[in-house]
């Protein structure tokens, strides 16, 4: 379908350039109109960077053209540069709110992903009114979902779960790093990355023009308390095409892989399986036969500890949404006919990013429905005594955010977790971050009371202009300078930080538009101290 679209666009452009109108071309090469038209081709083809560069050339000649600023903002939004997107979109609206019919829609989405939820609801509601009586490419129901997500986000942010988000600088790159799985007693992390250092050096010209995914491996160094520099796994795991690890058995001997082969064997994407030999090497991955794989998209497979049951995602006909979760059992004749696990887990929306606990009783997955804060959130469901899965529960903020979360795995002691996410504090386009869940029982959704040896600091962060500030807060060990905690204040400026008492720490806040602030922290055992922090505006 995409190839057909590109062909049609190319034909239209050629016709536009060659068409005669009073003896001249409609779009003369090199003109702003020509650049704008080509930029739209690039945009709808997924090459947002190229489109952005062309629009930036045009805006130099048209600094007060609201439409050009809108298109620049739209490009930034698709490139996940959300702050830049918001700046351009607000500029476009200030010049001419009616410059494009999609102004309120895209601006609302930009407010949403920047955490400005009330403004997002206002803009999305405005857009919904404009399409109430006329057909548009965005259905009313889609806008309703986005508004519902904003309301979900407000509710969850108001009641955050007691976790700390810890960046993983050692593992992540400037590219997409995602889909972590743990093995070897939680000492080995296998994940997927779109960095160019792997087996695949090809670019996805049918998609977003990024490098194809490869599977990487990193080893935990207990002495240094760091992850090793990630290395791409060798043949036969990685190929020149799209390779992603989606799950691994609890004993570390079976790996589930998603591939979308350039050679054309699995054009829609398919599930592969590989087993580790007694010498510790992985066998050549084999594509699972029908009825597991079909001509449709299959992905996200994970396997039970006994290796006899798999859960995976498929877009085959008959599902409740675009991507549904299915299960299949290993029999003497091969894999059984997959069964859709049904509602309430599967919905009219997308479900993906599966992780099954070692006992096979709790399934973590991501979904992009109205119970998400925005894009994809992580949910959990539990197998009940009657063999049915429970109503899924959003595992909470700040594990989930208004941006993308697409994978969740836990250490065996359930004190640490790792997720795939997009955060302002990230290293690249998507990052793997560590989540300290030692004070949050993610299985039950209950915050664990803070131990007496832990000190707590809480309060609000405000600006000298009387505004509440949502910003990142870093806690550094004063003796080593190492970051021990990173968290974020909520939209109303509230924050809560738990850390070991009796040690010297530095609290650091560097909010955009305000002077950086640092302060020493040393609280006695069991102390709970309230401290409101005032930030001064930059001159």
C-alpha positions, 0 to 999 in steps of 0.5 A: 500500500505504501509503495502505491502511495509513493507512486501516486504522490510522485505522479502528482508532483511530476504532473504539477511540475510539468503542467502548463498554466499560461506557458509556465509551470505550476511550481517553478523549481526552487520556489517556496511553493515548489519546496512546500509541495516536495516537503509534503511528499517527504512528510507523507512518505515518512521522511520528516527530517527532509521535510523539516529542512525544506520548511525551514528554508521556506520560513526564512522568506515567510517568517509570519506564515502560520501554515509554514510554522504549523508544518514545521511543528508537525515535523518536530512532533513526528520526530518526537521533538515535542518541545520544539513542536509545541513552540512552532505550533503555538507560534502558528496559532498566534499568527493565525489560528485558522491557518490549517483545519488541523491546528487544534488537533495537532496543537492538542496532541503537542500539549498532551505529550508535553504534559499540559493536559488541560490545554490539550483537552481544550484544543482537542475538544475544539477540534472535535466540535469542528468535525462533529457534523462533517467527515474528516480523516480523524474520527470523532472516536479517536479524538474522544480517546485522546481526551480520555487519555488526558483525563487518565493522565491527570488522575494517575499523576495526582496519585503517583506510585512510589518508584524511582526512575533511573537512567541507564547511560551505559546501555542507551544510545542516541538511537532507539533502544527498547524491548529489554529482557533479562536472563542469566540470573538478571545479570544479562540484558538482551534488548533491541536497538536501531543503532548502526553498529549492528549487523544491519546497515540498511535503512527502512525506506518503507517506514521512517528511514531509520536503521533496521533493528538488531539484537544487543547484549549487555552484562552486569558488572557486580563489582563496578555496579554498571552494565557493560557496553552493549554488543550486537549479537552475532550470526545467526541471531542478527541478519541484514533485516529487522531482528528484535528479541521479544522474550526469553524462557526463565532458564535462558535456553529459548529466545523468541525473536521477531523478524521482518526479512528484507528477503521477503520471507516474512513480509508482514513480520513473523515469530522465530524461535532459537534454542541455546546449545550446551556449549552456550551458543544459539542455534539458527532461529527458525520461523514458527510454522502455521498456525502461529505465523500467518500472512499477517503481522505476528510479534511480541512472543513470550514463552512459559517456563516449561516451554510449552505455551507461548503468548504473542500478538497477531493482526490476523482477522477475527480479533477485537482490535488491530493487534490482539494477544493470542496463545498457543500450546506445544503438542506432539503434532506441533503448535496448536491453533492459536486462541484469542485470549479475548476481553477484557485484555484484548480491546478495540485498540492495540495490545503488544509488548508482552512479558509473562512472569515466571509462574505464568500467572501475571501478564504485563503488556502495553496498550494505547486505549483510553486507559492509557496516559497517552500513546502506549502504557504498560498494563498488567492482568492476572490469571484467575482461578477460573482460568480467565484473565482479570481486568487489566490495570494501568501500573501507574505514574511515573512508570507510565507517562504521557509518552510511549512505554512499550515493555516491562520486565522485572528482576527475580526479587521484584525490586527492580524493573526495566521499561522501554520509554521516551522521556525528556531525560533520555539519551536517544529517541527511545531509551531503556530505563531502570525502575526501582520498585522496592517500595511499590508492590507492582503485583498488587499495586500497593505502595510499601511503607518506607522502612525506618532507615529511609528518609523522606523529603517532600514538598512543592517546586514553584517559580518566582513567577508563582507558577508550579513547576514540573521538572526533573529532580536529581539526587547525587551522592555527595562523596562520589558524585554519582546519581542515585535517584532521578524523579520528577515533580508533578504538574502541581509542583509536588515531589516525594523522594525517598533515599538512605538516611545518614548520608550526604546527598546533593539535590539538583534541579535544572528547570528550563527558564529558571536558574539551576539550584543545588542544595545539600541534603542529610536527613536523620533516620526515619525523618520526613521533612517538607521542603518547598523549593523556589526557583528564580527566573532567568534574566 
